Amino acid sequence: MSFEQKLRDALASAAIDVAPDVERSLHRLTSRHRRRLRIRRTALAATVAGLVAVVPALAVLRANTADKDRLVQSPNAMADLAGSYQTVITEADSGGVQPPLTGLWHLRLRSDGTVSLASPSSFPAGSSEGLTFTADSDTFRTEMFAGQFCDEAGTYTWRRTEEQLVLDVIDDPCQLRRTLLASGPWTSIPDTDCPVSGGNCLGPLPAGTYTATAFQPPTTYTVPDGWINNRDLPTAFILIRAGDTWDRDGGNYLAIYRDAAASRWDCSGDPEPGVGRTVEALTAWLTANPNLSTTQPQPVSVGGLDGVRLDIKVLQPQRCEALDLKAVLVGTEIGRVEHTSVRDVTTRLYLLSSGAGTVIIEIADGPQGQSFQQYLNASEPVVESLQFG
């Protein structure tokens, strides 16, 4: 073989060695592409699966966020919470909130979500109707005081026993409402047909003998048919008869009060400085007051307590908000009340000494209805039946 031929053969062999294997290269390229496609599809599937998992989580998060503003009401919880309760807010509890909350509060929750709230008379907003709440098995939410002293609703946990209702704050930006609702337990009281400010009162009474449920000292009384107990607080107890008139212009009623003080004659409803709260001090103030006409105090004993009895009539009333009402005596501490008398209308007072403070029995005659003597004839047998423990 010539040298030239050997050179050609060698070059041909080298050309074969460097020539691309098209089929093999195409196979490798296709395989690589398919692997990449599978990886991308797997990653896409994982991403989709992740999104599927995230969506419910976002929905839960959104629901939880919404629950801050909206509670799914539970009829069973609403029924369990329905009832009447009371609590006393002390100065220590109040902690300087404004307006002050100090005193006895009554709360009535109804299964339809409505709320009645009775405040001490010293609280400027007074008693409230038309409030609402909602609750589930462990959460209580209310807009109480919204538009008055609070801007937003408040949320609390709740638990109830036979004796009390306890509310603990979850989220409530309103300090006034937090202080009222969560300073201490709310004691369960009988759920009667009392007005919202009536406390533990018994409502209409069949003829018989009864014991006050809240008023102190412990008090029993006997009434014929037709009487209504429409207030029973620790320091105030009131009986009226069916058909008696009783409103801001005065009225007919038989009341028992404790911890009363002489009133300033300036429509403030504050106690008169320097006047004591004993039977002797109050009697001296009443008989010396130039705005009043009084009878001579007579010694008396009622239900085991000794004191005096006198009749008073207002000659020069306080001019309060264009109304001819005047507070002759004002209540103090819890159950704060005002004993008001109408001009030229007679009121009989019994001032009695007790270990729980001076007890005052008031037989009030309104400007309308029966005469003073007729009301005395109906009321004094009830007074004579009283027994103080």
NORGIZI-V532033 format. One record per pair of residues at least 4 apart in sequence whose C-alpha atoms are under 8 Angstrom apart, sorted by the first residue. I is the first residue (numbers start at 1). J is the second residue. D is the distance in whole Angstrom. If there is no record, write none. Layout:
BEGIN
((I/J/D) (I/J/D))
END
This chain:
BEGIN
((1/5/6) (1/6/7) (2/6/6) (3/7/6) (4/8/6) (5/9/6) (6/10/6) (7/11/6) (8/12/6) (9/13/6) (10/14/6) (11/15/6) (12/16/6) (13/17/6) (14/18/6) (15/19/6) (20/25/8) (21/25/6) (22/26/6) (23/27/6) (24/28/6) (25/29/6) (26/30/6) (27/31/6) (28/32/6) (29/33/6) (30/34/6) (31/35/6) (32/36/6) (33/37/6) (34/38/6) (35/39/6) (36/40/6) (37/41/6) (38/42/6) (39/43/6) (40/44/6) (41/45/6) (42/46/6) (43/47/6) (44/48/6) (45/49/6) (46/50/6) (47/51/6) (48/52/6) (49/53/6) (50/54/6) (51/55/6) (52/56/7) (53/57/7) (54/58/6) (55/59/6) (56/60/6) (57/61/6) (58/62/6) (59/63/6) (60/64/6) (61/65/6) (62/66/6) (63/67/6) (64/68/7) (65/69/8) (66/70/6) (67/71/5) (67/72/8) (71/134/7) (71/135/7) (71/136/7) (71/141/8) (72/135/7) (72/136/7) (73/77/8) (73/78/8) (73/134/6) (73/135/5) (73/136/5) (74/78/6) (74/135/6) (74/136/5) (74/137/7) (75/79/6) (75/111/8) (75/136/8) (76/80/6) (76/136/8) (76/137/8) (77/81/6) (77/135/6) (77/136/5) (77/137/5) (77/138/8) (78/82/6) (78/110/7) (78/111/5) (78/112/7) (78/113/7) (78/134/7) (78/135/6) (78/136/7) (79/110/8) (79/111/5) (80/160/8) (81/109/7) (81/110/8) (81/111/7) (81/160/7) (82/108/7) (82/109/5) (82/110/5) (82/111/5) (83/108/6) (83/109/5) (83/110/7) (83/188/7) (83/189/8) (83/190/8) (83/191/6) (84/106/7) (84/107/6) (84/108/4) (84/109/6) (84/188/6) (84/189/6) (84/190/7) (84/191/5) (85/106/6) (85/107/5) (85/108/6) (85/164/8) (85/165/8) (85/186/6) (85/187/5) (85/188/4) (85/189/5) (86/104/7) (86/105/5) (86/106/4) (86/107/6) (86/186/5) (86/187/5) (86/188/7) (86/189/7) (86/199/8) (87/104/6) (87/105/5) (87/106/7) (87/184/8) (87/185/7) (87/186/5) (87/187/6) (88/102/7) (88/103/5) (88/104/4) (88/105/6) (88/334/7) (89/93/6) (89/94/6) (89/101/6) (89/102/5) (89/103/5) (89/104/7) (89/105/8) (89/180/7) (89/183/8) (90/94/6) (90/101/8) (90/102/5) (90/103/7) (91/95/6) (91/96/8) (91/102/6) (93/179/7) (93/183/6) (94/100/7) (94/101/6) (94/102/6) (94/179/6) (94/180/8) (96/100/7) (97/101/7) (97/175/7) (97/176/6) (98/176/7) (99/123/7) (99/124/7) (100/123/7) (101/120/8) (101/123/6) (101/180/7) (102/120/8) (102/334/8) (103/119/8) (103/120/6) (103/333/6) (103/334/4) (103/335/7) (103/336/8) (104/119/7) (104/120/6) (104/334/5) (104/335/6) (105/117/7) (105/118/6) (105/119/5) (105/120/6) (106/117/6) (106/118/5) (106/119/7) (106/196/7) (106/197/7) (106/199/6) (107/115/7) (107/116/6) (107/117/5) (107/118/6) (108/115/6) (108/116/5) (108/117/6) (108/196/8) (109/113/7) (109/114/6) (109/115/5) (109/116/7) (110/114/5) (110/115/6) (113/132/5) (113/133/5) (113/134/6) (114/130/6) (114/131/6) (114/132/4) (114/133/6) (115/129/6) (115/130/6) (115/131/5) (115/132/5) (115/133/7) (116/127/8) (116/128/6) (116/129/5) (116/130/7) (116/131/7) (116/196/6) (117/127/6) (117/128/5) (117/129/7) (117/196/7) (118/126/7) (118/127/4) (118/128/6) (118/196/6) (118/197/5) (119/123/6) (119/126/6) (119/127/5) (119/197/7) (120/126/7) (120/334/7) (120/335/6) (120/336/6) (121/126/6) (121/335/8) (121/336/6) (121/337/6) (122/126/8) (122/336/7) (127/196/7) (127/197/7) (131/143/7) (131/144/6) (132/142/6) (132/143/7) (132/144/7) (133/140/7) (133/141/6) (133/142/4) (133/143/7) (133/144/8) (134/140/6) (134/141/5) (134/142/7) (135/139/5) (135/140/4) (135/141/6) (136/140/7) (138/157/6) (138/158/6) (138/159/7) (139/155/7) (139/156/6) (139/157/4) (139/158/6) (140/155/6) (140/156/5) (140/157/6) (140/158/6) (140/167/8) (141/153/7) (141/154/6) (141/155/4) (141/156/6) (142/153/6) (142/154/6) (142/155/7) (143/152/7) (143/153/4) (143/154/6) (144/150/8) (144/153/7) (144/177/7) (145/149/5) (145/150/6) (145/177/7) (146/150/5) (146/151/6) (146/152/6) (146/153/7) (147/151/6) (149/174/8) (149/176/7) (150/173/8) (150/174/5) (150/176/8) (150/177/8) (151/174/7) (152/172/8) (152/173/7) (152/174/7) (153/172/7) (154/169/8) (154/170/8) (154/171/6) (154/172/4) (154/173/7) (154/174/7) (154/177/8) (155/169/6) (155/170/5) (155/171/5) (155/172/6) (156/167/6) (156/168/5) (156/169/4) (156/170/5) (156/171/7) (156/172/8) (157/167/6) (157/168/5) (157/169/7) (157/170/7) (158/165/7) (158/166/6) (158/167/5) (158/168/7) (159/165/6) (159/166/5) (159/167/7) (160/164/6) (160/165/4) (160/166/6) (161/165/7) (162/188/7) (163/187/6) (163/188/5) (164/185/6) (164/186/5) (164/187/4) (164/188/5) (165/185/6) (165/186/5) (165/187/6) (165/188/7) (166/182/7) (166/184/7) (166/185/5) (166/186/6) (167/181/6) (167/182/5) (167/184/8) (167/185/7) (168/182/6) (169/178/7) (169/182/7) (172/177/8) (172/178/7) (174/178/6) (175/179/6) (176/180/6) (177/181/6) (178/182/6) (178/183/7) (179/183/5) (189/200/6) (190/200/6) (191/200/8) (192/200/8) (192/201/7) (192/202/6) (192/203/7) (193/202/8) (193/203/6) (194/198/5) (194/199/7) (194/200/8) (194/201/6) (194/202/7) (194/203/6) (194/230/6) (194/231/7) (195/230/7) (195/231/8) (197/231/7) (198/230/6) (198/231/4) (198/232/6) (198/233/7) (199/214/8) (199/231/6) (199/232/5) (199/233/6) (200/213/6) (200/214/6) (200/231/7) (200/232/5) (200/233/7) (201/212/8) (201/213/7) (201/229/6) (201/230/5) (201/231/5) (201/232/5) (201/233/8) (202/228/8) (202/229/6) (202/230/7) (203/228/5) (203/229/5) (203/230/5) (204/226/7) (204/227/6) (204/228/4) (204/229/6) (205/223/8) (205/225/7) (205/226/7) (205/227/6) (205/228/6) (205/229/7) (206/223/8) (206/224/7) (206/225/5) (206/226/7) (206/227/8) (207/222/8) (207/223/6) (207/224/4) (207/225/4) (207/226/8) (208/222/6) (208/223/6) (208/224/7) (209/220/7) (209/221/6) (209/222/4) (209/223/7) (210/220/5) (210/221/5) (210/222/6) (211/218/7) (211/219/6) (211/220/4) (211/221/6) (212/218/7) (212/219/5) (212/220/6) (212/232/7) (212/237/8) (213/232/7) (214/218/8) (214/232/6) (214/233/5) (214/234/5) (215/219/7) (215/232/6) (215/233/5) (215/234/4) (215/235/6) (215/236/6) (215/237/6) (216/234/6) (216/235/7) (216/258/8) (216/356/7) (217/356/6) (217/388/6) (217/389/6) (218/388/6) (218/389/5) (219/386/7) (219/387/6) (219/388/5) (219/389/6) (220/385/8) (220/386/6) (220/387/5) (220/388/7) (221/382/7) (221/383/8) (221/385/5) (221/386/5) (221/387/7) (222/382/6) (222/385/6) (222/386/7) (223/227/7) (223/382/6) (226/241/6) (226/242/6) (227/239/7) (227/240/6) (227/241/4) (227/242/6) (228/239/6) (228/240/5) (228/241/6) (228/242/7) (229/237/8) (229/238/6) (229/239/5) (229/240/7) (230/237/8) (230/238/6) (230/239/6) (230/240/7) (231/236/7) (231/237/5) (231/238/5) (231/239/7) (232/236/6) (232/237/5) (232/238/7) (233/237/6) (233/335/6) (234/334/7) (234/335/7) (235/257/6) (235/258/5) (235/259/7) (235/331/8) (235/334/7) (235/335/5) (235/336/8) (236/255/7) (236/256/6) (236/257/5) (236/258/7) (236/335/6) (236/337/8) (237/255/6) (237/256/5) (237/257/6) (238/253/7) (238/254/6) (238/255/4) (238/256/6) (239/253/6) (239/254/5) (239/255/6) (240/244/6) (240/252/7) (240/253/5) (240/254/6) (241/253/7) (244/251/7) (244/252/6) (244/253/8) (244/369/7) (245/250/8) (245/251/5) (245/252/6) (245/366/7) (245/368/7) (245/369/7) (246/250/6) (246/251/4) (246/252/6) (246/253/7) (246/366/8) (247/251/6) (248/325/8) (249/323/8) (249/324/8) (249/325/7) (249/342/7) (249/366/8) (250/325/8) (250/340/7) (250/341/7) (250/342/6) (250/365/8) (250/366/5) (250/367/7) (251/364/7) (251/365/6) (251/366/4) (251/367/7) (251/368/7) (252/363/8) (252/364/5) (252/365/5) (252/366/5) (252/375/8) (253/362/8) (253/363/6) (253/364/5) (253/365/7) (254/361/7) (254/362/6) (254/363/5) (254/364/6) (254/379/7) (255/361/6) (255/362/5) (255/363/7) (256/359/7) (256/360/6) (256/361/4) (256/362/6) (257/331/8) (257/359/6) (257/360/5) (257/361/6) (258/331/7) (258/356/8) (258/357/6) (258/358/6) (258/359/5) (258/360/6) (259/277/7) (259/331/6) (259/332/6) (259/333/7) (259/357/6) (259/358/6) (259/359/7) (260/277/7) (260/329/6) (260/330/5) (260/331/4) (260/332/6) (260/358/7) (260/360/8) (261/271/6) (261/272/7) (261/275/8) (261/276/7) (261/277/6) (261/282/7) (261/329/6) (261/330/5) (261/331/6) (261/332/7) (262/271/6) (262/272/5) (262/275/7) (262/277/8) (262/282/7) (262/285/7) (262/328/6) (262/329/5) (262/330/6) (263/269/6) (263/270/6) (263/271/5) (263/272/5) (263/327/6) (263/328/5) (263/329/5) (263/330/6) (264/268/7) (264/269/7) (264/270/6) (264/271/6) (264/272/5) (264/273/8) (265/318/6) (265/326/8) (265/327/8) (265/328/8) (266/318/6) (267/318/6) (267/319/7) (267/320/6) (267/326/7) (267/327/7) (269/327/7) (269/330/6) (269/338/7) (270/330/7) (271/329/8) (271/330/7) (275/281/6) (275/282/7) (275/285/7) (276/281/5) (276/282/7) (277/281/6) (277/282/6) (277/358/7) (278/282/6) (278/353/7) (278/357/8) (278/358/6) (279/283/6) (279/307/7) (279/308/8) (279/351/6) (279/352/6) (279/353/6) (279/358/6) (280/284/6) (281/285/6) (282/286/6) (283/287/6) (283/297/8) (283/351/8) (284/288/6) (285/289/6) (286/292/7) (286/294/7) (287/292/7) (287/293/7) (287/294/6) (291/314/6) (291/315/5) (291/316/5) (291/317/7) (292/312/7) (292/313/6) (292/314/5) (292/315/5) (292/316/7) (293/312/6) (293/313/5) (293/314/6) (293/315/7) (294/310/7) (294/311/6) (294/312/4) (294/313/6) (295/310/6) (295/311/5) (295/312/7) (296/310/6) (297/308/6) (297/309/5) (297/310/5) (298/308/5) (298/309/5) (298/310/6) (299/306/8) (299/307/6) (299/308/4) (299/309/6) (300/306/6) (300/307/5) (300/308/5) (300/309/6) (300/350/8) (301/305/6) (301/306/4) (301/307/6) (301/308/8) (301/352/8) (302/306/6) (302/352/8) (302/383/7) (302/384/7) (302/386/7) (302/387/7) (303/384/7) (303/385/7) (303/386/5) (303/387/4) (303/388/5) (304/387/7) (304/388/6) (305/352/6) (305/353/6) (305/354/6) (305/388/7) (306/352/5) (306/353/6) (307/350/7) (307/351/5) (307/352/4) (307/353/6) (308/350/6) (308/351/5) (308/352/7) (309/348/7) (309/349/6) (309/350/4) (309/351/6) (310/348/6) (310/349/6) (310/350/7) (311/346/7) (311/347/6) (311/348/4) (311/349/6) (312/346/6) (312/347/5) (312/348/6) (312/349/8) (313/341/8) (313/342/8) (313/343/7) (313/344/6) (313/345/6) (313/346/5) (313/347/6) (314/341/7) (314/342/7) (314/343/5) (314/344/6) (314/345/7) (314/346/8) (315/343/6) (315/344/6) (316/343/7) (317/324/6) (317/325/7) (317/326/6) (317/342/8) (317/343/6) (318/324/7) (318/325/7) (318/326/5) (318/327/8) (319/323/6) (319/324/6) (319/325/7) (319/326/7) (320/324/7) (320/325/7) (320/326/7) (324/342/7) (324/343/7) (325/340/6) (325/341/6) (325/342/6) (325/343/8) (326/340/5) (326/341/6) (326/342/7) (327/338/6) (327/339/5) (327/340/4) (327/341/7) (328/338/8) (328/339/6) (328/340/6) (328/341/7) (329/338/6) (329/339/5) (329/340/7) (330/336/7) (330/337/6) (330/338/4) (330/339/6) (331/335/7) (331/336/5) (331/337/5) (331/338/6) (331/339/8) (332/336/5) (332/337/7) (341/345/7) (341/346/8) (341/347/7) (341/364/8) (342/366/7) (342/367/7) (345/365/7) (345/366/7) (345/367/7) (346/364/7) (346/365/6) (346/372/7) (347/362/7) (347/363/6) (347/364/5) (347/365/6) (348/362/6) (348/363/5) (348/364/7) (349/360/7) (349/361/6) (349/362/5) (349/363/7) (350/359/8) (350/360/5) (350/361/5) (350/362/7) (351/358/7) (351/359/6) (351/360/5) (351/361/7) (352/358/6) (352/359/5) (352/360/6) (353/357/7) (353/358/5) (353/359/6) (354/358/6) (354/359/7) (363/376/7) (363/379/7) (365/370/8) (365/371/7) (365/372/5) (365/375/7) (370/374/6) (370/375/6) (371/375/6) (372/376/6) (373/377/6) (374/378/7) (375/379/6) (376/380/6) (377/381/7) (378/382/8) (379/383/7) (380/384/6) (381/385/6) (382/386/7))
END
